[in-house]
Amino acid sequence: MYEYFNGKLTYKAPTHVVIDVSGIGYYVHISLYTFSQIKDQENCKLFISLQVREDSHTLYGFATEGEKKLFENLISVSGIGPNTGRMILSSNTPDEIQSAIVNGQVALIQKIKGIGPKTAQRLILELQDKLKKQGFEALATSIQSQSIPDEALSALVMLGFNKAAAEKVLNTILKTESNLSVEDMIKLALKRL
């Protein structure tokens, strides 16, 4: 229904703003990321997502179209509502969140308040391919070397291996091998478990 609002910010807080568009003040919920992008602006353009429920019509605003699209992808996952989606976007930058999903970084997503292990796995399972198809493949190459062991550990645990045993094997591999991809690390670990 609404694509964006372009107007004067009459009130700003880390969780919401009031934006005056042609004399009408709209109360819009925002993420901390959006707040960081607009906090020094008097006039701005917010990309809008209208969430309609039986008892309310709520506006969510975003500094970029990409953040809005990510929000709508997040809330399409079962168990993640608009407030949880906003919490996810407030915890990291949209690029970091997309990268974590595309790269299957369960541990990073689990650190977000309100996201447990099952929800983190469901989020990755449902959105990983969708985000890749939408053009986030480039993020798949942005894995930090520090996160590779975490990803390998998460994968091994999801395969049913004991976490402590998997950690021990991965630590042994890290002492002898370097510059391994997640896949190579998992293959080596599977041979030793």
C-alpha positions as CSV (number, residue, x, y, z in Angstrom):
1,M,0.0,0.0,0.0
2,Y,2.8,2.5,1.0
3,E,6.2,2.4,-0.7
4,Y,7.9,5.2,1.2
5,F,7.3,8.4,3.1
6,N,9.3,11.5,2.3
7,G,8.9,14.3,4.9
8,K,10.1,16.1,8.0
9,L,11.0,14.2,11.1
10,T,9.0,15.9,13.9
11,Y,10.1,13.3,16.6
12,K,13.0,10.8,16.7
13,A,13.7,8.0,19.1
14,P,15.7,4.9,18.7
15,T,12.5,2.8,18.3
16,H,10.2,5.1,16.4
17,V,9.8,8.4,14.6
18,V,7.0,10.7,13.7
19,I,7.3,11.8,10.1
20,D,5.2,14.8,8.8
21,V,4.1,14.2,5.2
22,S,2.1,17.0,3.8
23,G,0.7,18.0,7.2
24,I,-0.1,14.4,8.4
25,G,2.1,12.9,11.1
26,Y,2.8,9.2,10.8
27,Y,4.0,7.2,13.8
28,V,6.6,4.7,12.3
29,H,8.5,2.0,14.1
30,I,12.2,1.8,13.2
31,S,15.2,-0.4,13.8
32,L,18.3,0.9,15.6
33,Y,20.1,0.6,12.2
34,T,17.6,3.0,10.6
35,F,17.9,5.3,13.6
36,S,21.7,5.4,13.2
37,Q,21.2,6.4,9.5
38,I,18.7,9.2,10.1
39,K,19.5,10.5,13.6
40,D,21.2,13.7,12.2
41,Q,18.6,14.4,9.5
42,E,15.7,16.8,9.7
43,N,14.0,15.5,6.5
44,C,14.3,12.0,5.3
45,K,12.8,9.3,3.1
46,L,11.7,6.1,4.9
47,F,10.7,2.9,3.0
48,I,7.5,1.7,4.6
49,S,6.1,-1.8,5.4
50,L,2.5,-1.7,6.5
51,Q,1.6,-4.7,8.8
52,V,-2.1,-5.2,9.1
53,R,-3.5,-7.2,12.0
54,E,-7.0,-7.8,13.2
55,D,-6.6,-5.1,15.9
56,S,-4.0,-2.7,14.4
57,H,-2.3,-1.2,11.3
58,T,1.3,-0.7,12.1
59,L,3.9,1.1,10.0
60,Y,7.6,0.1,10.0
61,G,10.1,2.3,8.4
62,F,13.6,1.6,6.9
63,A,16.5,3.8,5.8
64,T,17.1,1.7,2.7
65,E,15.0,-0.4,0.4
66,G,17.3,-3.4,1.0
67,E,16.6,-3.3,4.8
68,K,12.8,-3.2,4.1
69,K,13.1,-6.2,1.8
70,L,15.1,-8.1,4.4
71,F,12.5,-7.2,7.1
72,E,9.7,-8.6,4.9
73,N,11.8,-11.8,4.3
74,L,12.4,-12.2,8.0
75,I,8.7,-11.9,9.0
76,S,7.7,-14.4,6.3
77,V,9.4,-17.1,8.5
78,S,7.0,-18.9,10.8
79,G,7.5,-17.7,14.4
80,I,9.0,-14.3,13.5
81,G,6.7,-11.4,13.8
82,P,7.3,-7.7,13.0
83,N,8.7,-6.9,16.4
84,T,11.2,-9.8,16.3
85,G,12.1,-8.8,12.8
86,R,12.8,-5.3,14.0
87,M,14.9,-6.8,16.9
88,I,17.0,-8.8,14.4
89,L,17.6,-5.7,12.3
90,S,18.5,-3.7,15.4
91,S,21.2,-6.3,16.4
92,N,23.4,-6.0,13.3
93,T,23.6,-4.3,10.0
94,P,21.4,-5.7,7.2
95,D,24.5,-6.9,5.4
96,E,25.7,-8.8,8.5
97,I,22.3,-10.4,8.9
98,Q,22.1,-11.4,5.3
99,S,25.6,-12.8,5.4
100,A,24.9,-14.8,8.5
101,I,21.8,-16.3,6.9
102,V,23.4,-17.0,3.5
103,N,26.4,-18.6,5.2
104,G,24.4,-20.6,7.7
105,Q,25.9,-18.9,10.8
106,V,23.5,-20.3,13.4
107,A,25.6,-19.2,16.3
108,L,25.6,-15.5,15.2
109,I,21.8,-15.5,14.7
110,Q,21.2,-17.2,18.0
111,K,22.9,-14.4,19.9
112,I,20.0,-12.1,18.9
113,K,17.6,-11.5,21.8
114,G,14.5,-13.6,21.4
115,I,16.0,-16.1,18.9
116,G,16.6,-19.6,20.1
117,P,18.5,-22.4,18.3
118,K,15.4,-23.8,16.5
119,T,14.2,-20.4,15.3
120,A,17.8,-19.6,14.1
121,Q,17.9,-22.9,12.1
122,R,14.4,-22.3,10.7
123,L,15.4,-18.8,9.7
124,I,18.4,-20.1,7.8
125,L,16.6,-23.0,6.3
126,E,13.7,-20.9,4.9
127,L,15.7,-17.8,3.8
128,Q,19.1,-19.1,2.7
129,D,18.1,-20.0,-0.9
130,K,15.6,-17.2,-1.1
131,L,18.3,-14.5,-0.3
132,K,20.8,-16.1,-2.7
133,K,18.2,-16.0,-5.5
134,Q,17.5,-12.3,-4.7
135,G,21.1,-11.4,-5.3
136,F,23.0,-11.9,-2.1
137,E,25.4,-14.5,-3.4
138,A,28.3,-12.0,-3.1
139,L,27.8,-12.2,0.7
140,A,28.6,-15.9,0.7
141,T,32.2,-15.1,0.1
142,S,32.4,-12.7,3.1
143,I,32.9,-15.4,5.7
144,Q,35.4,-14.3,8.3
145,S,38.1,-16.9,9.0
146,Q,37.1,-16.8,12.7
147,S,33.5,-17.9,11.9
148,I,34.5,-20.9,9.8
149,P,35.1,-23.2,12.8
150,D,31.8,-22.0,14.3
151,E,29.9,-22.8,11.1
152,A,31.6,-26.2,10.9
153,L,30.6,-26.9,14.6
154,S,27.0,-25.9,14.0
155,A,26.8,-28.1,10.9
156,L,28.2,-31.1,12.8
157,V,25.8,-30.5,15.7
158,M,22.9,-30.3,13.3
159,L,24.1,-33.6,11.8
160,G,23.6,-35.1,15.3
161,F,27.2,-35.2,16.6
162,N,28.0,-34.4,20.2
163,K,29.0,-30.8,20.5
164,A,32.0,-31.4,22.9
165,A,33.4,-34.2,20.7
166,A,32.9,-32.1,17.5
167,E,34.7,-29.1,19.2
168,K,37.6,-31.3,20.2
169,V,38.0,-32.7,16.7
170,L,37.8,-29.2,15.1
171,N,40.4,-27.8,17.5
172,T,42.7,-30.7,16.5
173,I,42.1,-29.9,12.8
174,L,42.8,-26.2,13.4
175,K,46.2,-27.0,15.0
176,T,47.4,-28.9,11.9
177,E,45.5,-27.3,9.0
178,S,45.0,-23.7,8.0
179,N,42.9,-21.9,5.3
180,L,40.3,-24.6,5.1
181,S,36.8,-23.9,3.8
182,V,33.8,-24.9,6.0
183,E,33.1,-27.9,3.7
184,D,36.7,-29.1,3.9
185,M,36.7,-28.7,7.7
186,I,33.5,-30.7,8.0
187,K,34.8,-33.5,5.7
188,L,38.0,-33.8,7.8
189,A,35.9,-33.8,11.0
190,L,33.6,-36.5,9.7
191,K,36.5,-38.8,9.1
192,R,37.7,-38.4,12.7
193,L,34.3,-38.6,14.5
